[in-house]
Amino acid sequence: MPKSAAAQSLATILWPIMAVVFVAFLVVGVAMPVLPLHVHDGLGQGTFVVGLVAGSQFAASLVSRPWAGNFSDGRGAKRGVVVGLLAAAASGVLYLLSLGFTEIPLISVAILLLGRGLLGGAESFIITAAVSWGLALADSRSTGKVIAWVGSAMFAAFAIGAPAGAALYASHGFVAIGAATAAAPLLTLLIVAPLRTVAPAVHARFSFAEVLGAVWVPGLGSALGSVGFGAVTTFVALLFANQGWANGWLAYTSYALAFILARIFLSHLADAIGGAKVALIFAVVEALGQTLIWLAVRPEMALAGAALTGFGFSLVYPGFGVEAVRRVPAQSRGLAMGAYTAFLDLAQGLASPALGLIAADARLNTVFLASAGTVLCAALVALWLLSHPTAPEGAE
């Protein structure tokens, strides 16, 4: 098949799945900027409770990854997406229910915690099953593209969902967030219904312990590489403010544009030259970006560093992802992606507080030096993978 025809065929397969992921993750994005305001200002709770409510989604997502992967492999990826969408809609119903108890804040917060936990599990099911679905439908030589393209839909949803959520909250309050969270996943089922089903594997599958043993090295590389992403999203706006530079939001825009451009034009590289090699090259690019932010004496240097960080991290994740998937048989790919992504969840949960401790004891830009060193450790993991190649699992 000619290259252009193959790309068109892959796009035809993946666009509906990407649309499902995009709409589904909008409901995650809309709550991100407004939930702290609702809990703190609307319910009168302190910062600890704000962090508890926000963090409950991360915890539930991390814990549910193995379950989501097993379900996707054993019951079918399409069914996994459907379960995730129904759970996401139910979380929106809990958001709305919590508003009935605003006069008793502790009960309202408890219901919100349940809703956030349910949404974390839903997120895990949707993205794990969607990637597994795409991998099952696409050619085995397109693993990197599938991981990159489906992941891009998720990041795009976050980027659009945050301002959309802020606008909804400003005009209609938290009730609009709850209604959108409940309705959007149900509407997304209309996209899912006509899509082609992939039958679940009937052969013996790896246990979670076996999969974890197979993917932990690329998972560790991905976790280390994600620290640059966390440094930018958490601390670059503070750096701009501390330096007296205007328009700190431009750093996020620079990061996002470079990230998306790399995914659009270079997502084929991991399949073409190998995941470990791509992870090595782009981890170095990401580390250079972090170093540039550390050294920045003008906002233009920091913006260039943010762009390099986004460009590098964009392909670090699918690069290591290709290495993770090729280490397990086809019938365990869903569980492999669940275990692999759990490393990213864990890293994001630990990196920002750890970098915050560094920032408390030193100048803020030191955060980006520490992040650059951590990302370079991801390059060392990629070097190890290159020097210890593993034949792809052929078991069906």
Backbone hydrogen bonds, N-H to C=O, Kabsch-Sander energy under -0.5 kcal/mol:
donor,donor_aa,acceptor,acceptor_aa,energy
6,A,2,P,-2.5
7,A,3,K,-2.5
8,Q,4,S,-2.2
9,S,5,A,-2.5
10,L,6,A,-2.5
11,A,7,A,-2.5
12,T,8,Q,-2.4
13,I,9,S,-1.8
14,L,10,L,-2.7
15,W,11,A,-2.8
17,I,13,I,-0.6
18,M,14,L,-3.2
19,A,15,W,-2.5
20,V,16,P,-2.0
21,V,17,I,-2.4
22,F,18,M,-2.8
23,V,19,A,-2.5
24,A,20,V,-2.5
25,F,21,V,-2.5
26,L,22,F,-0.9
26,L,23,V,-0.5
27,V,23,V,-0.7
27,V,24,A,-0.8
29,G,25,F,-2.2
30,V,26,L,-2.7
31,A,27,V,-0.5
32,M,28,V,-0.7
32,M,29,G,-0.7
35,L,31,A,-2.5
38,H,34,V,-2.6
39,V,35,L,-2.6
40,H,36,P,-2.5
41,D,37,L,-2.5
42,G,37,L,-1.4
43,L,38,H,-1.5
45,Q,39,V,-2.2
50,V,46,G,-2.0
51,G,47,T,-2.6
52,L,48,F,-2.3
53,V,49,V,-2.7
54,A,50,V,-2.4
55,G,51,G,-2.8
56,S,52,L,-1.3
57,Q,53,V,-0.6
57,Q,54,A,-0.8
58,F,54,A,-0.7
59,A,55,G,-2.4
60,A,56,S,-2.3
61,S,57,Q,-2.5
62,L,58,F,-2.5
63,V,59,A,-2.5
64,S,60,A,-2.0
65,R,61,S,-0.7
65,R,62,L,-0.8
68,A,64,S,-2.9
69,G,65,R,-2.5
70,N,66,P,-2.7
71,F,67,W,-2.5
72,S,68,A,-2.4
73,D,69,G,-2.3
74,G,70,N,-2.7
75,R,71,F,-3.2
76,G,71,F,-0.6
76,G,72,S,-1.0
80,G,76,G,-1.7
81,V,77,A,-2.2
82,V,78,K,-2.2
83,V,79,R,-2.6
84,G,80,G,-2.1
85,L,81,V,-2.5
86,L,82,V,-2.4
87,A,83,V,-2.2
88,A,84,G,-2.3
89,A,85,L,-2.3
90,A,86,L,-2.1
91,S,87,A,-1.9
92,G,88,A,-1.5
93,V,89,A,-1.7
94,L,90,A,-2.0
95,Y,91,S,-2.1
96,L,92,G,-2.2
97,L,93,V,-2.5
98,S,94,L,-2.3
99,L,95,Y,-0.9
99,L,96,L,-0.7
100,G,97,L,-1.6
101,F,98,S,-1.7
102,T,99,L,-0.9
104,I,101,F,-1.7
107,I,104,I,-1.1
108,S,101,F,-0.7
108,S,104,I,-1.9
109,V,105,P,-2.9
110,A,106,L,-2.1
111,I,107,I,-2.3
112,L,108,S,-2.2
113,L,109,V,-2.6
114,L,110,A,-1.8
115,G,111,I,-2.3
116,R,112,L,-3.0
117,G,113,L,-2.5
118,L,114,L,-2.5
119,L,115,G,-2.2
120,G,116,R,-2.2
121,G,117,G,-2.0
122,A,118,L,-2.3
123,E,119,L,-2.8
124,S,120,G,-2.0
125,F,121,G,-2.3
126,I,122,A,-2.7
127,I,123,E,-2.3
128,T,124,S,-2.0
129,A,125,F,-2.3
130,A,126,I,-2.3
131,V,127,I,-2.2
132,S,128,T,-2.1
133,W,129,A,-2.7
134,G,130,A,-2.5
135,L,131,V,-2.6
136,A,132,S,-2.0
137,L,133,W,-1.9
138,A,134,G,-2.3
142,S,139,D,-2.2
143,T,140,S,-0.8
146,V,142,S,-2.4
147,I,143,T,-2.3
148,A,144,G,-2.4
149,W,145,K,-3.3
150,V,146,V,-2.3
151,G,147,I,-1.7
152,S,148,A,-1.9
153,A,149,W,-1.6
154,M,150,V,-1.4
155,F,151,G,-2.2
156,A,152,S,-2.6
157,A,153,A,-1.8
158,F,154,M,-1.9
159,A,155,F,-2.3
160,I,156,A,-2.2
161,G,157,A,-2.9
162,A,158,F,-1.9
164,A,160,I,-1.8
165,G,161,G,-2.9
166,A,162,A,-2.2
167,A,163,P,-2.2
168,L,164,A,-2.4
169,Y,165,G,-2.7
170,A,166,A,-2.2
171,S,167,A,-1.8
172,H,168,L,-3.0
173,G,168,L,-0.6
173,G,169,Y,-1.5
176,A,173,G,-1.2
177,I,173,G,-0.7
178,G,174,F,-2.3
179,A,175,V,-2.4
180,A,176,A,-2.4
181,T,177,I,-2.3
182,A,178,G,-1.9
183,A,179,A,-2.4
184,A,180,A,-2.4
186,L,182,A,-0.6
187,L,183,A,-2.1
188,T,184,A,-2.0
189,L,185,P,-1.0
190,L,187,L,-1.4
191,I,188,T,-1.2
192,V,188,T,-1.8
193,A,189,L,-2.5
195,L,192,V,-1.8
199,A,197,T,-0.5
201,A,73,D,-1.1
211,V,207,S,-2.5
212,L,208,F,-3.0
213,G,209,A,-2.1
214,A,210,E,-1.5
215,V,211,V,-2.2
216,W,212,L,-1.3
219,G,215,V,-2.5
220,L,216,W,-2.6
221,G,217,V,-2.1
222,S,218,P,-2.5
223,A,219,G,-2.4
224,L,220,L,-2.6
225,G,221,G,-2.4
226,S,222,S,-1.6
227,V,224,L,-1.1
228,G,225,G,-0.7
230,G,226,S,-2.0
231,A,227,V,-2.4
232,V,228,G,-2.1
233,T,229,F,-2.4
234,T,230,G,-1.9
235,F,231,A,-2.4
236,V,231,A,-0.6
236,V,232,V,-1.4
239,L,235,F,-2.2
240,F,236,V,-2.2
241,A,237,A,-2.1
242,N,238,L,-2.8
243,Q,239,L,-2.0
244,G,240,F,-0.6
244,G,241,A,-0.8
245,W,240,F,-2.6
250,L,247,N,-1.8
251,A,248,G,-1.6
252,Y,248,G,-0.6
253,T,249,W,-1.9
254,S,250,L,-2.9
255,Y,251,A,-2.4
256,A,252,Y,-2.9
257,L,253,T,-2.8
258,A,254,S,-2.1
259,F,255,Y,-2.3
260,I,256,A,-2.5
261,L,257,L,-2.5
262,A,258,A,-2.2
263,R,259,F,-2.0
264,I,260,I,-2.4
265,F,261,L,-2.5
266,L,262,A,-2.3
267,S,263,R,-0.7
269,L,266,L,-1.8
272,A,268,H,-1.9
273,I,269,L,-3.2
274,G,269,L,-0.7
274,G,270,A,-0.9
278,V,274,G,-1.9
279,A,275,G,-2.7
280,L,276,A,-2.3
281,I,277,K,-2.3
282,F,278,V,-2.6
283,A,279,A,-1.8
284,V,280,L,-1.6
285,V,281,I,-1.7
286,E,282,F,-2.3
287,A,283,A,-2.5
288,L,284,V,-2.2
289,G,285,V,-2.0
290,Q,286,E,-2.1
291,T,287,A,-2.3
292,L,288,L,-2.3
293,I,289,G,-1.8
294,W,290,Q,-2.1
295,L,291,T,-2.1
296,A,292,L,-0.7
296,A,293,I,-0.8
301,M,298,R,-0.7
302,A,298,R,-1.4
303,L,299,P,-2.6
304,A,300,E,-2.3
305,G,301,M,-2.2
306,A,302,A,-2.4
307,A,303,L,-2.2
308,L,304,A,-2.4
309,T,305,G,-2.3
310,G,306,A,-2.4
311,F,307,A,-2.6
312,G,308,L,-2.5
313,F,309,T,-2.8
314,S,310,G,-1.8
315,L,311,F,-0.5
315,L,312,G,-1.2
316,V,312,G,-1.0
317,Y,313,F,-1.5
319,G,315,L,-1.5
320,F,316,V,-2.4
321,G,317,Y,-2.1
322,V,318,P,-2.3
323,E,319,G,-1.3
324,A,320,F,-2.0
325,V,321,G,-2.5
326,R,322,V,-2.0
327,R,324,A,-1.1
328,V,325,V,-1.5
330,A,395,A,-1.3
332,S,329,P,-2.2
333,R,330,A,-1.6
335,L,69,G,-0.5
336,A,332,S,-2.2
337,M,333,R,-2.6
338,G,334,G,-2.1
339,A,335,L,-2.7
340,Y,336,A,-2.8
341,T,337,M,-2.5
342,A,338,G,-1.5
343,F,339,A,-0.9
343,F,340,Y,-0.8
344,L,340,Y,-0.8
345,D,341,T,-2.3
346,L,342,A,-2.6
347,A,343,F,-2.3
348,Q,344,L,-2.4
349,G,345,D,-1.9
350,L,346,L,-1.6
351,A,347,A,-3.1
352,S,348,Q,-0.8
354,A,350,L,-1.9
355,L,351,A,-3.0
356,G,352,S,-2.2
357,L,353,P,-1.9
358,I,354,A,-1.6
359,A,355,L,-2.4
360,A,356,G,-1.6
361,D,357,L,-1.0
361,D,358,I,-0.7
362,A,358,I,-0.6
366,T,363,R,-1.9
367,V,364,L,-1.8
368,F,365,N,-1.0
369,L,365,N,-0.9
370,A,366,T,-2.4
371,S,367,V,-2.2
372,A,368,F,-2.1
373,G,369,L,-2.1
374,T,370,A,-1.9
375,V,371,S,-2.7
376,L,372,A,-2.0
377,C,373,G,-1.1
378,A,374,T,-0.9
378,A,375,V,-0.6
379,A,375,V,-1.3
380,L,376,L,-1.6
381,V,377,C,-1.8
382,A,378,A,-2.1
383,L,379,A,-2.2
384,W,380,L,-2.1
385,L,381,V,-2.2
386,L,382,A,-2.1
387,S,383,L,-1.8
388,H,384,W,-1.0
393,E,326,R,-2.1
